[in-house]
């Protein structure tokens, strides 16, 4: 029997003949890199799952309504939204809303892509800046899984602003590091381009400029603070001149755009409370896996609400880490100085722009305000623990380890303690993220829109509506006029038919169900004629008192009447007026009118027509019982 020759399939042997394919060779080439990319994929998939549990909230509904009504013009892109100049964000929102409407999955994909880009860019920065090894995964995990960035990866409006800024920050720092090391102008151009990219999405990207200056002084200079600043100013003056020009040009553009007035802080106590909440309650616990507990905040993201014990423990762990790393590695002090400097920049920025209003007491508990600090914190932790890749070899062990700590038993205890701390932080991160997801899945806006769409699909074709506001828990009143239903439903698949007046209008109740409408408010005083009530005839204007004055406001008017014929009627409330048609017989009409005063005036255009009215109500639209 002939001998059977062994046949080797081509795909079973790699190009090097080692029996592995391209993936296997890639894994063997750098196992740290392989694990890093697996961590990035896990983080992106996990955050995408959390994002799918939520949906649009207040700001998203407003942006969607405005994008649906606006043309894609320079004026639209360069307008400010909540004092944010975000032409890139408005462009993406305009395209996404026009293509996808209220569908959420395109936004989830967009957020996932942004998070993946930030993760990959940050890992590349760590490889370039820090000493190689498995330790690179510590700062990488800090960034990928920090609960402080959950808003940026779950809420599309926050992600639309913050993820590009985070990406710009990471890539601008990477380009600055290369520029400092090589002096090549192409890296300086890259710094400028990435800052411009970040500024296209949010004004907070301006903080990248002072960050680069302080980073260069802290990580790439020697000597005291003054010497370091003077040294890097002289040596890298082209970079600072370019960054100053970019900043000045952006500020000139920003200050020319119409924007809402900013309320400054009302007292030093308000500022101190804000900084204490922002740093002590939100940032430090968040860097170590917190806040572990969240406060429900409606359709928007929850607020940080850590337990007192865990908050103080997180401070203890952070201070211990600072002391140990500074004693172990002298350059660690510069890393922590960099982090402290950037936290101060963020605190000053928001203390100057987010205080002085009714929401000020909660401002320091908003995690998205420190989402970018996570990037700087993770980078500084990496420098403190590992050191720079181009640092001197003697930048370690400047603190002699006591003999007692060199004993095997002491080393084992230290190792166990380190593992316990890392495990505790990891478990805390898992818990905080899971609790965020529990809060995030409650969405009144999603339930409201879903109900209205079902109701509209089943409603008769002649169903009409007077424009009204959506419930406050869906879009708050301070967003007026974008809390009007005519704005809210612009991107929806099924839209209500709105009219200026109607005999039998319908309305949505607070849950989104369609109900017959009526008006609740001020009524007319009884008329002198017991049979007719108030009589309108002969072309004369009848002035009819209300049972109390109404302030200037967009009201709904109910006008019930008996008419001897068809005519046009002019109805006045203060300086406002509305014309409508009346029909012969007993009828009614509802209409909107923005006005105020103690009385209404009614005039029939046809002097031969006699109109009697006993019921006029000026007030709010409510469901009929």
N, C-alpha and C positions, 0 to 999 in steps of 0.2 A: 504494500500500500504506500503510495507516494507521500513524502513528508509534507505536511501542511505548513506553508510559510505564514509567519505572523504579518498581518497587514495593519499598518498604523495609519489612521485617518489623519488628513492634514490639519483638521481643526483641533486635534488632540495634542499637537505639538506647537509650542510657541515659536516665534521667529528665532529665538535663541536656543531652541531645542531643549528647553528645560521642562517641557510637559505642561506648561501653563499658558493660558490665553492672555489677551491684553489686559483683562480685568485683574487677573492674578498677578501679572507683572506690575501693574499700577499699585496694587495693594502692598506688594513686597517692597517696592521702591521707597515708600514712606508710609509706615503704618500709622503714624500720628496724623498725617494728612487724611488717610482713609477714614480713621475714626472721627476726625473733625467733620468731614463731609457727611458721614452717617448722622452725627449729632445735628448738623444743620437740617438735614432732611426730616429727622424726627421732630425737631422744634417747629419747622414749617408746617408739617402735617398736623401736629397737635394744635397749633394756633389756628390753622384753617378750620379744624373741627370746632373749636370754640367760636370762631367767627360765624359759622353757619348756624349756631344756636341763637344768635342775636339777629338783628336786622337794622333797618334805618332808624334813626332817632331824630330829635328836633332839628339840629343843624342840617342833617342830610335832606330832610323834607324841604327845608327852605331853599337849599342849593338846587335841589332837583326841580322845584317849582320855577326858580329864576332861570335855570338853564333851559327849561322847556319853552319859556316865553321869549328868550333873548336870541338875537342873531349873533353869529360868531364874528364879532367886531373887536377892534383894538380897545375901544371904550369899555366893552363888557369885560375883557380880559384884564384890563388895568384898573378896574374899580376895586374898592376894598370891601371885604366881607368881615364883619366884626373886627374892623381895623387891621385885618390881615391883607397884605398885598400879595396875591397868589395867582399870577397869570397862568402858571403851569397847572396849578390845581384846578382852576376854573376851566381851562382847556380840556383837561382829562374828564372833569365832571360833565361838561357840555357834550363831549363825544359819548361817554358812557350812558348818560341819561337818554340821549337821542337814540342810541342803539338798543339799550337794555331796559329802559324805563325803571320800574320798581323791582326787576329781577335782581336777586342778591348774589347769585353765583359768579357773575363776572367780577363783582367787587371783591369777592373772596379770592378769586384767582389773582387779581391785581395786588391785593395785600400780600398774598403768599409769594408772588414774584418779588415784590419789594423787600420782604423779610429775607428771602433767600439771597438776594443781591447784597444786602447789608451783611449777612452772615459770612458769605464768601469773601467779600472785601475786607472784613475785619480780620478774618483768619489770615489772609495774605499780609495784612499790616503786622499782625503778631509775628509771623514768620520772618518778616523783614526787620522788625525792630528788636525783638527779644532773642535771648539765647534759645536754641532749639531744644526740643525734648517734650516729654509728655505733659510737662507743666503748662504748655501753651493752652491745653484744654480747659484749665481753670478759668482764665479770663474769658475764653470763648463761651463757656457755659454760663458765666455771669451775664453776658450780653444776650445769648439766645433764649434763656429761660427766665430772665428777670420778670417778676410780676409787674414791675414799674412800666414795662413796655406793652402790657396787654391791651391797653386802649389803642395804641398805634397799630396793632395787628388784628384788632377786632372791629373797630369803629371806622368806617371808610373815610369819613371826613378828617378824623385825626390822622389816620394813616396816610391820607393824601397830602397832608401838610408835613407830618413828622418823618415818615420813612425816607422821602427824598432828602430831607435835611440830615438825617442820620447817615445816609449813604454819602452825601456831599462831605460831611464832617470826616468820615473815615478816609475817603479818598483824598481829600485835601491834606489831611495829616500825613498820609502815606507819601504824597507828592512833596510835601514840605520836608519830610525826613530825607527823601532822595536828593532834594535840592541842597540841603545842609551838608550832606555827605559828599556830593559830587560838584556842586556849584553850577550845574548845567541849567541853562535858561529854559530848556523845554519843560523841566519839572516845575519851574516857576510859572510858566504858562498854564500847566495843568492845575496848579493851585488856584489860579484866578478863574479858570473855567469851571472848576468844581464848586467854587464859592458862588459864582453866578448861577450855576444850576440850582444850588440850594436856595438862593434868594428868589428864584422863579417860583418857589413853592411856599416859602414862609419867611417873614422878616427875621425870625429868630436865627436864621443862618448867618446874620451879621455877627453873632457871637463867635463864629468860627475864626474871625479875624483876630480878636484879642487872644483867643485860645491858642492859635499858632504862635503868636508872639511869646506868650507865657510858656508854652511847651518848649519852644526853642531855648528860652532862657533856663528852664528847669532841667532839661534833659541833655542839652548840647553845649553847655557852658560850665565854667568852673569859677570858684570864688564865691564871695558874698553876693547878696542880692543886687547891690548897686553895680558892682564889677560885672556881674553876669549880664545885666540889662544894657550897660554901656557897650560891652563887648559884642553882643549879638546885634545891637542897633548899628554899630559901625560896620560890622562884617557883612551883614545881610541887608543893608539898606535898600537895595533894589526891590527886595520882597516887600518891605514895609511901605515903600513908596507906591508900589503897585496896589497893595491891599488898601492903602489909604485912598487911592484914586477910585477903586471899585466901590468902597464904602461911601465916599462922598457922592459919587454918581447915583448910587441907589437911594441914599437919603434925600437927595434933591428930587428924584422921581417920586418917592414915597410922600414927601411933604407937600407935593403939588396935588396929590390925589384927594378928593373929598373923603373925609373919614369922620366917624363919630367922636365926640369929645371924650377925653379920658379923664376919669375921676381920680385925682391924687389921693394918697392916704390921708385920713382925717386926723390921725394922732400918732405919735411915736409908739404908743401901746399897740395900736393896730398893726404897725409894721413888725414889732417884736413878736407879737402873737403869730403873725403870718410866717415869719422866718422860723419860729420854733416849730410850728406845724409842718412846714415844708421840709425842713432838714431833720428835725428830731422825730416826728411822727410818721412821715411818709418816706423820705429818702433813705435814712440809715436802716430802718427795719426792712425796707424794700430791697436794699442791696444784699441782705442776708436772708432772703427767702420770705420776708413779710409782704403784706401786713398781717397775714393769717386770718384776718376778719375784715369784712367790708360792710359799709353802710349803704343800703339800697337808696338809689337816687333816681327812681322813675325809669323812663326809657333810656336815659343816658347812662354812662358808665358809673359803677359804684365808687364810693369814696373810701380812702384808706381809714381803717379804724382798728389799729392794733391793740392787743391786750397790753396792759401796763407792764406786766412781768416780762413778756417777750420783747417789748420795746426796749426796756432797760438792759436786758440780756444782750440784745443786738448791739447796743452801744458799748457794752463791756467787751464783746468779741471784737468789734472794730478797733477800739482803743488798744486792746492787747495785740492785735495784728500790727497796728502802727508801731507800737513800742518795740516789738520783737523784730520786725523788718528793719527798722531804723538802726537798732543796735547791731543787727547782723550785717546789713548792707548800707553803708553811708549814703549812697545815691538814693536810697528809698525815701529819705527826707524830702528830696526834691520832687519825687513822684507824688507824695502826699501833699506837698505845697501846691503842685499843679492842680490836683483835685480840689483842694480847698479854694483856690483862686477861681476855678470855673464855677463851683457852687455859689461863691459870692456874686459872680456876674449874673447868674440865673436869678438868684434871690433879689438882687437890686432891680433887674429888669422887670420882674413880675410885681415887686412891691410898688414900683412906679406906675404900672399900667393896669393892675388887676384889683386894686383896692379902692375903697371909697364908695362902695355900692352895697346893696342888700346881700349880695353873695360873698362879700369879703370874708366873713367868718369861716367859710368853707374852702376858700381859695387854696390854703396850704395843704389841703387833703386831696388835691387833684393829682393823681400820679403822672398824667401826661406832661405836667409842667417840668418834671425832672427826667423824662424819658431820655433826653440827650445826655444827661449827666451819667447815665448808665454806661454809655460808650467811653467817656473819659474815666469813670471809676474802674471799669474793667481793664482799660489800658494801664492805668496807674498801679493797680494791683499786680498786673503782669510785670511791670518794671520793678516794683518793690520786691516781688518774690523771685524773679528770674534774672533781672538785670538786662541791660541792653546787649545786643549781639556784638557790638563793637566796643564795649566797655573794657576797662583795664581788668586784668585777671585778679588784681589785689583788691577789687571792690567787693570783697566778701570776707566774712569771718573777722571783721574788725573788733568784734566783741568776743573775747576768749570764752569758750564754753567751760564752765566750772567742771572740775574733775568728777564730782558726784553725778553730773548729768551725762558723763561719758560712759557710765556703767551700762551694761546690757539691759539691766532691769529698768533703769531710768529711760533709756532709749525706747524700750517697748511701751512704757507708760505714755511717753510723749507721742509715739506713733498711734497708739490706741486713742488718745485724746484728740489728735488731729482727725482721725477717721470718724470719731463720734461727732466732731464739729461739722465736718463736711456732710456727714449723713443727716445731721439735724437740719442743716441749711437746705439740703436736697429735699428732705421730707416736707419742710416748711414751704418750699417753692411749689411742690406738688399740691399741697393743701391750699395754699393761697390761689393758685391757678384754678383748681377745681371749684373753689368757692366763688371766684370771679365768674366762672361759667354758669354757676347756678343763678347768680344775679342777672347775668347777661341774657338769659333765655326768656325773661319776662319782658314782653314788648307790647305795650298797649297800642302803639301805632300799627303794628302788624295785624293785631286782632281787629282793630277798627277798620282798616282798609279791606281786609279779607271779608268782613261782614258786609261792608258797603258794596263790594263787587258782587257778592252773592245776591244781595237784595236788588241791585240794579239789573242784574240778568233776569230776575223774575218779575220786575215791575212792569206795569202796562206802558205802552209806548207814549201815552200822553202825560206821563208823570213829569211834573216840573218842580223846580226848587227856586226859592229866593236865596241868594248868596248869604251864607252865615259862616261863623267861625267853627273850626274843629275843636274838640275838647282840649283843655289846657295840657292834659297829660300826653297828648299827641304832638301838638305844637303850641308853645306857650304864647300868651297874649303879647309879650314884648316883641315878638317877631312880626306884628301887624305891619303891612297887610298880607304877609305870606302865611298867616294862620287862617286866612279865608279859604273856604272850601273850593272856590273857583281857582285858587292857586294850588292848593294841596293836590287836587285831582288831575292836574295837567299831565303828569307822566303816566297816569293810570290807564289800564286797558279799556275799562268802561268808565265813561265820564257822565256825571249828572247833566241835565239840561237846565241851565239857569236862565231865569227871566227877570225883568224889572218889576213886573206886577202880575198877579194871577188871582183868579177867583177861588181856586181850591189848591193851594200849593202843598207840597209835601216837604218833609225835612228829615234829617238823620238825627236820631237820638244819640246819647253819649256812647252807646255800644255800636252804632253804625246801622241800626235797623231803620227802615223807612217808615215814618209815621205821618198822619195828617197833622198839619201845622195850625197853631193858633197864636194869639199874641197876649202876653201878660204884662201889664204895666198901668200907666195912668189912663183913666177913662174920662169921657166928657161928663160934665154936669148935666142933670136932666134938663130937657128943653121946656119952653113955656107952653107948647101945645101938647096936651096929654096924648092926643091921637097921633100926631106927626112927629113930635119931638122937636127937633130943630128943622126949620123950613128954609130951603134954598130955592129961590125963584126970582123971576124978573131981571136976571142978570146981575143982581145985587150980591155983594160978598157977605156971607154970614160968618160972624166971629163967634166961635164956640169955645167956651172956657173948659179947661181940663180940671180934674179934681186936685191937681197939684202941678207946680211947674216941673218941666223936664229940662235937664242940662243939655248943652250942645253935645250931640252924640249921633252916631249912625243908628237910627231906630228903625223898627218895623211898625208900619201903621196898618191897623184893621179898620176898614170903613164899610159898615153895613148900611144899606139904603133901600128905599122904595122910590122908584122913579116913574114919572108919567110918560117918559119917552127917552129916546137915545140922545146923548149929548156928550160933549167933552167937559171935564171938570178939572179945575186947577185947585190943588190942595197945598196950603202953605203952613209951614211950621217955622216961626222966626223968619230968618232970611232965606230959608230953603223952600223950594216948591217942586211939585211933581204933577204932571198932567196924565190923566187916564180917561178911558171911555166908560160911560155908564150905559146900561141897557134898561129898557122898559121892564118894570116889574120889581119884585123883591130879589135883591142880589147882594153880593159882597165882593170886596176886593182887598188884597194885601199888596203892600209895596214898601220899598225901603226909602228912607228919607233922612238925611243928616241935618239936623237942626235942633232947636230948643226954644223953650218959652212957656208961658202960662196958658196959651190958647192956640187954637188952629183957625185958619180961615179957609172957607170953601166957596168957590165961585163956579156956576154953571155957564158955559159959553152960550147956550141957547136960552134966551129969556123966557120962552114959552114953556120950557120944561120945569116941572115942579119936582123937587127931590126932598124926601123926608129921611132924616137919620136919627136914630135913637142910640146907636152904639158906635163910638169911635174910641179906639184904644191905641195908645202910643207906648211901645215897650219892646220887649224881647220876644223873639220867636221861640215857642215852646211846643212840645208834642201835645196834641189834643188828647183828652182823656176819653 
